[in-house]
């Protein structure tokens, strides 16, 4: 899958690599660039010091908690791969001082200090880093967040069960970290791509889509989940929309509902266990999806997270559901 | 003389009456199993009319030519999804019920269950390892094969550790089982916690599920079950004698250590076969033997077959609840067995109020 959304940071880094080429004549240019850069930086600091509103005060996070943010956070810890991606997309990577062992995108994130596993957080390590902002996930709600809160560290829980919520979250992180502009630019471009998909699939038929996250028992996603939102926006109809977010679905019901497109989540990034199972399960052969060879696997790192790359997921899903529109 | 004769007659009558009652009970439960099995075939998350289910079944009999007025999907739901699922649940229930009864008898310990000496813990570790390994050469059979091997390896380790010379002291065996079990559980928990997006699958396995039951699974575990159950049933009488202490059983001509080894091997085999596809279903193995003992008494010759039949019925009913209570989602079957089994067992316990052993 082509990653059409590059975070601004990666683009700037690319330019630096270009400048560092062995062409000596560029040295002069570089010096000038740095000089100019430092002036702009000084102006920016002066500007932010006097007139841009320092985002102090209370904000409400996605878990319904009220959090007080003091000043602009300079030391950010991310406790989920989704949050890490959002931080990078906003160009905040220099302020990111702690990530999880699962943060593998962008690849540079793997070089950051790892302070957490999937749900297990090394609270001691987190505290020792003296962060002034922690971006947590819903799995941290009951234990980790109260523990960190007690130590006086502002924690924001980010949970995006829909694209609208995701865009709001990106703006929220941008706002509290003083990156409003980067956030609005990013959100505007994402919105544009969402609209493009909407326009493309408007008026097309709405095939029944069965989204499988695990095969034994069959786990799927119902309403109130990001995937459900993506299926609808990509011009499909979620076969399991009568279920709540993450649920098992009975094999006989799954077959009776006769999915036209089956989309299977890969496991741990690239393992195709569930995909292989569904492709080879004889009892699924009677469904339209299998008859027309429309079983696809998608990357769990992209579809399992809520990040700017979720718009990549939306575009990919639209192409899988409506290949005829993307010829 | 006449009084003595009468007493003897009365005793004989009682014995034959008991025997007849036992045979009748086994027959009745077997019929009950067939009735329950065929009734639950007609319910499911997809509505198929009662008569249609029967018509579909009959149409599969040889020499029957029925007019087919149903879709191939409907046929497949009845004969390809529900039927193997019910049979697999019945087989697993029978295996767990009998293995539980055997262990309780063998160790003369009411707390014994099929998982006492490490079967479940070994199977669980094998299964979760299978979830994480990226191997593909076994296809979909990686998890069951590793679960089955895990169970056998774990029980063998317990056995070898507990063995003193040629004898296996029961207390040492149980303690070794508990220790090795805890060790394996710690590894299983660790693997589960690092399994990230595979956690739902792992948790479903650990709580038990029949969701993907198919005829291959039925065919693969049937031989283990038939051989294991036959061996255990043959040893019903020695098991009765072993309810005296081991020394007395030895004096009465039972080779205690050999009997123990054979029964443990057979129970391990049927339990491992039962859990490898469907996961570690709890409560059946401990509740069924006790319930049967409370109702029909402790004679292993009737206890074992009745444990098999009632175990099968209980698990079939539990699985039916699991797939029909909140359609179209499923509840892990282990949750149902605990939820139904525990109160039922307490009810029996209160009603009888006498020592089970």
Interface residues (C-beta under 8 A of the other chain):
Chain A: X102 X117 X118 X119 X120 X213 X214 X215 X216 X217 X218 X219 X240 X242 X243 X246 X247 X248 X249 X250 X251 X252 X253 X254 X255 X256 X258 X265 X267 X268 X271 X276 X277 X280 X281 X282 X283 X286 X300 X304
Chain B: X44 X45 X46 X72 X73 X76 X77 X80 X81 X82 X134 X136 X139 X140 X193 X194 X196 X197 X198 X200 X201 X204 X205 X209 X211 X212 X214 X323 X327 X328 X329 X330
